[in-house]
Amino acid sequence: MGHVDHGKTSLLDYVRKANVIAGEAGGITQHIGAYEVTLESGKKIAFLDTPGHEAFTAMRARGAKVTDVAIIVISADDSVMPQTTEAINHAAAANVPIVFAINKIDKPGANPERIREQLSKMNYLVEDWGGKYQCQEISAKQGKNIDLLLEKVLLEAEMLDLKANPDRMAKGAVIESSLDKGRGYVATILVQTGTLKVGDVMLAGCYSGRIKAMFNERGGRLQEAGPSTPVLILGLNGAPQAGDQFNVMEDEREARDIANKRLQLQREQGIRTHKHITLDEIGRRLAIGNFKELNVIVKGDVDGSIEALSDSLLKLSNPEIQVNVIHKSVGAITESDVLLATASEAIIIGFQVRPTLNARKIAEKEEIEIRLYSIIYDAINEIKAAMEGMLAPEFEEKIVCNIEVRETFKIPKVGTIAGCLVLDGKMSRNTAVRVIREGIVVYAGKLASLKRFKDDVKEVSAGFECGLNIENFNDIKIGDIIEGYEQVAVKRTLA
């Protein structure tokens, strides 16, 4: 765990002698990856690589809960960042022992002592400084000291006396789930106790099914998976949520019944917690006067990303604009999503997924906007920009000219005409004006006419003389200053 771009995936790459980063969009890990590594000593470690971006708080909290030891990766040329603090807090909340890996020690600006000092300020004293937390300086790019880091992880495991019974029905946690076009619902799971075999009946969250096939992270087929083995399974009848527990059952019918009951309860809860508009809410919106709503449908490739993106979008809500995620699910954007968007006037956000051909046609016909993203920052920033465009603009006053009254003439049926000199700026026929006498505003209004000599003109520039009269105001005196101003719309931003 750790902050974005501190080298978590690079560290895993070196350990696995494979390149995970190459397949990541924008160089950021977007889902929890699960990998099993066999060390030279024959011991095995299962790694969960969690994303570092702040939007993945919920996923990281789950990641920490299914692990036995957390490796917190901190870059030696940076500092302890907010997401690093968050990752440490998640690990501490889940009562998981922490090993600190201070990465990038080969870089010129690296200062591992500063990291140790910052950790000590957070009450995490490392062993080098007489504390209880293990710490290792490493370079993931060069592979320096990584064997020592893994030794420390195994030492923590021995201290914890981690044991699991392989001769029982498997039990564990769902790390990720998705809908694969060719294979159906696919779930990445971590077996925590027991042995999982192909053909077992599984109950995971609100879904059940018989396991048709199992694969390791490199796509190799497996027949069985023991404790602490991450595997990809096929055969469930839906995509369970990341963090759901799974159990192997003896009876397929019983598993299906429990799954159906859970799904029904989930739907009932969804209906009960759905916020309907109340009289108070209508009153509040009328009081604000310009309350707006932005309805969003979120579709993604995996459950964890959808949840992270939905949570981040909901956080953008403010008193004037409410963001509602009316539907979120795994898989491609279908016709039913577009029809739902039509009914609820929503926009559709696709994260690493694409619309089907029919869905695209209906969307074009109904003029439903479908936005597709592969990097979570872009999605959040664009929705934020769209919301800023929905905010009513604020108006600022801008003074465009100052005119001094040099002479006044009273004309019957017309009123008082002022002979003036434009001191600065440019006076135009439509400019709103104020009459200022000895620094005090005596009248604000608009021009009735603007002339140069005998001709009506649209504007008069600085240094020129002009004649004007002001609508419904005849008390103009010599020496008055007439100030021209206009209201300029200023784009508002979300706080």
N, C-alpha and C positions, 0 to 999 in steps of 0.2 A: 504494500500500500504506500501511498505518498502523493506528492504534488505532481501536477502534469509536467512532463518533460524532465523529470529528475532521473530517468533511466531505469524504470521498473522493467519494461519489456526488453530493454537491452541486456539487463542482468539475466532475465529468463532465457534470452537468446543464447547467451554464452553457456548457460547451464545445459540447455537442450541441444546445443550445436545446430540450431535451426533458426530460420528467420521468420519471426512472427510479425515484425513491424511492416514488412513488405506488403502484407495484405490489409493494413489499417488505413482508413481514409484520413488524409491530412496528418498522418503520423501520430494520431491519438488512438488509444485503445478505446473502443466504443462499447464493448461488452465484456463480461467476465470471461476470460479464457481459462480453461482447466487443463493442466498438463501433468503427466507422470514422468518422473525422472529416476532412472536407476543409477546409483553412484558406483564407483569402482569397487567399493567395499561390499557391493551386493545389496545395500540398503536402498529402500525406495522412499522418495518424497513426492507427494502430490502437491503441485503448486496451483494457486488461484491467482491469476493476474487481474487486478481490479483497475478500472479506469481512474484517472487522477482528477478529472474535471469535477468542479463543485456540484454539477447537476446530478452526479451519481451518488449523492449522500445515502439514499435509501439502499442502493445496490451495495455500497461499501459496508453499510451496517449489517446487511445480510451476509456479505462475504466474510466479515469478521466472525459472525456467529457460527459458520460452518467450519471454521479453521481451528487448529490446535495451537499454532504458533504464528504470530504476525511479524513479517519482516517489513519494517518501515524504511523506505529508501529516501535518503535526503542527499541533495547535491552539495558537494563541499564548496563549490564556487558560488552557491546561492545562500539562502538562509532557511530557517524553519518557516514555511509558508502557511497561509490559512488552511489549505487543504491538508497539509501535513499534520497540523494541530488537530484537525477534524478526524483524520485517519487514526491518530494516536488515541483520541477520545473514544472512537468506535471500538477500537481494540480493548481499551481499558474497560468500557461499558460491558463488553462481552466476556470480561475476565480472561482474556487471551494473553499469554506471555509475549513480550515484545523483544525482538532483536533489532537493533538499529544498524542499517548498512549505510555508511557514509560514502557515497559514490563520487565518481569524477575526480579522484585525488590526483590524476595525471594532468589535469588542466592547470594552466599557469596561475590563475587567481584562486586556486583551491586553499581553503583554510578550515581544516577539520576541527581545530580547537574552538573556533567560533561557534560551530554547530553544537559541540559538547556544552559550551557555555550557555547557549540559548536553551538547550534541553534541560540544563540544571536549573535555569530560571523557571521552567515549567514543572519543577519537582521530579524530573526524570534524570537521576544521577547514574551515569554509566560506570561500568566496573573499573575502567582506567582511573576514574576520579573517586573510587571508593564506594560506588553505588551498587545496585543489584541488577541493573540492566546490561545485557551483553551488547557489545558494539564492535563493529569491524569496519576498517577503512578498506574500500575496494575500488577497482576500476573495471566497470562492466565491459568497456570497449576492448581493453587489453587483457582482460581475464585475470587481473592481479588480485590475489588474496581471496578468490571466490571459494576455493576449497576450504579455507579457514572459516568463512562465513557459514558454509554448509555443515561443517563440524560443530559449530556453535548451535545451529538449529537442531542437529541430532542430539546434542548434549541436553538442550532444553527438553526434547522429547523423552530422553531417558529419565530426566529429573521428574517429569510429569507422570512417568510410568504408564504411557499410553498403551492400552490393550483393547482388543476387540475380538469377539468370538466369530470365527469364519463359518462354524458349523451350525448356523441358524438361518432363519429367513431374513433376507436383506432389509435394511432400513437406512434411510439417509435423507439428503436434501436435494432439491432441484436448484441448479445453479442458473440455468437459462433455458428458454424454450422458444421455438420458432416454427413457422409453417414453411416447409420445403415443397416447392412445386412438384417435384418428382416423387418425393418419399412420404409426403403427408406431414403430420405433426412430429417434430423432432425435439427431444429434451436432452440437455446436458445435465447429468446428475452426478452426485458424489456419494458413493456407498460408504456409510459410516460404520456399520456393523453387519455381519452376516455375509453371505455370498450370493450375488445376483446371477441368475442363469437365463439363457435364452429360453422362452416358453413360460417364464414365471408370470403370474397374474399380478399386476401392479396397481395400487391406488395412490394417486398423487394429487393432493388438493381436491378439486372438483371433478377430476377426470380419472378414468381407469382404462385398462387394456392389457392385452397379453403381449409380452415383449417378442417382437418378430426378429429383431437384429440388434446387435451391439457393436459399437466401433470405438477405437481409441482416438486420441486427438489427431492422429495422422491418417485416419480413415481405414486403419486395419481392422478386420473383423475379429471379434472376441466371442467366445462361447460362455465365459463366466468372468465375473469381476469380484474380487475380494474386498476387504475393508480398505478405506482410503484410496479407492481407485476411481478416478473420474472417467465416465463413459458417456457416449452419445447413444441414446436408445430410440427405436422406432416402435410404434404399436399403440400409443395412447390415442384416445379419441378426442383430444383437445390439447391446448397449450397451457400447462399449469403455470402458475405465477412463480417468478424467481423467489426462492426462499421457502416455498412450500415443502413440507415433509412428505416423503413417500414411504409406503409399506408394501411388502409382498404379502398377498393374501392366498389362502388355499382355494377359496371358492370364487369363481368369476362372477356369478350372479350377485353374491354378497358385496363384492367390490363395486359392481355397477350400481347397486341400490344405495350404498353409502355415498357414492359420487353424485348420484342424482339428488339425494337429500341435501347434500352440501351445496349443489348448484342452485337448488330451489331456495335455500336459506339466503344464499348470496344475492339472488334476484330480489327476494323480499326486502332484504336490507337496502339494496340499491333503490327500490321504489320508496321505502320509508325515508331514506335520507335525501331523496331528491327534493330540492328546495323549490316550492311553488311560490308564486308572487303573492304577497300579503298586502292588506290595505296600508300598513305602515310603510312597506317597501314602495308602494305607488306614491304615497305622500312624500317619501324621501326623494324619489326621482323627480317629482314635480317641483319640490323645493330647490333641487339642484338645477333643474330646468333643462339641462343638456346631457342627461345620463345616457350612456350608450352601452351596448353589449357586443362582444365579439365571440361568436360561437365557433368552436374549433372541433374538427374530427381528426384524431391522431391515429395513423396506421404506421406500423414499423415492422422490421424483420424479426426482432426479438423482444420479449416481454420487458426485460430490464430497461432497455433504451426507451420504450414507449412510456414507462412509468416515470423515468427520469425527465423526459421531455415534457410530459403532462404537468408534473410538479413544478417545473421551471416556468411554464406558461401561466399556470394559475397564480404564481407569485408576482406576475406582472400586473395583476388587477389593482386598480386604485379607485378612490371614491367616484370618479367620473366614468371610468370604463371598466366593465366587469368582463373577465375572460371566463367562458364556460367551456370545459372539455365535455361535449355531449356524448362522445363515443370514442373508445380507444380499443384497438385489438391488433392481433398479430396477422400478417399476411398482406397480399396485394390489395390495391384499392379496387373495390368491386362496384357493380351497379347499385347494390343496396346502400353503399356508403354515399354515392352521389345522390340517390333519391332522398336519403336522410338529410344530406346537406341542403337539398332543394327545399325540403319541408321546413327546416329550421334556420334557413339563411346562414349556413355555416361555410367556413373555408376548410379545405382538406389539406392536412400536412402529412406527407409521406416521407418516412425516415428510412432510407436504404431500400425502399420498395417502389414499384411502379404501378400505374393503373392498368387494368385490362383494356383490351381494345374497345369493348362495348361501353365500359365505364368512361373511357376518354370521349367517345362519341356523345354519350348522354351529357357529360360535363360541358362539352362545347355547345350543345343544343340548349341546355338550361343555363349556360353562362355561369357555371360553378368554378371557382378558382381552385386549382390543385397545385400546391407548392411542394416540390420534391427536394430533399436535402440529404447529404451524406455526412455532414459535420454538425454537431449539435449547437455549437456557438452560432452558426449562420442562421439556423432556424429561430433561435431565441432573439437574436439581434434584429432580424427582419420583421418578426411579429411586433417587437418593441417599436421599431420605426413606423410600422403601420398604425399602431395605437397612438403614437405621437401625432400622426396625420389626422387621426379622428378627434383629437383634442381641439376644442374651440380656441382660436388664436387669441392672444392678448394684444391689446392695442397700446402703442406708445406714442406720445406726442412728439412731433419734430417741428421745431421752429424753422420756417423757410425764408422769412424776410423781416426786416425792420424798416419802417417808413416814418419819416418825420413830417409833421404838418407845418408848412411854412406860411400858409395864407388860407383864410376861409371866406366863402361867398355865400350869401343867402339868396336863393332863387325861389320866387313864388311857385307853388304847386310841385316843386321838386324837393326842396329842403336845403340843407347846408351841404355845399360842395367844398371839399378840402383840396387845396393845391399842395402837393407833397413832393418830397425827394426820397427816392429809394436809397437807403443807406447801405444795406447789404442784402444778398440773396436775390430772389426773383419773385415779384408779385404777380399772381395770375388771377383771372376773373373769378375762378371758383374757390379760391383759398378762403378758409374760415379766418376771421380776424378778431383781435381784441384791441380795445382802445385803452392805452396806458397813460395815466396822468400823474406825474411826479412819483413814478414807481408803483402806482396803485392801479389795478384793473378796474375801470369804471363801466365798461360794457363789452360784451362778447356777442358776435353775430356774424353776418356775412355781407358781402358787397352788393350794392344795388347796381353800380356801374363803375367802369374803369376806362378812363380816356387819356389820350395824349393829344394835346391841342383840341381839335374838334372831333377827332375820330375815336370811335370805340375800338379798344384793343383787347387781345386775349391776355397778354402779359407785358410787364415792364421790368427791365433788368436794373441792377445796381448802378447808381450814378445818374440815372435819368429821372426827369420830372414827370408827374402825372396828376390827373384830377380824379377824385373818386367821391362817391357818397355811400353811406352805410345804411342798410335797410333799417327803418324804424328808429333811427338815432340821428338827431340833429345838433346835439350839444357838443360839437367838435370845436376845440380851441387851438389857437396857435401854440406850437410847442409840444402838443400831444405826440406820443409815439404810437403808431399802429403796427401791431405785431401780427404777422401771418403765420398760421400753423396748420399742420395736417396730421391725421391719425395714421400711424404706420402699423400694420399687422406684424406681430412678432411670433415666430413659431415656438410653440411650447414643447418642453421635453418632460419625460416621466421622471419623477423624483427617484 
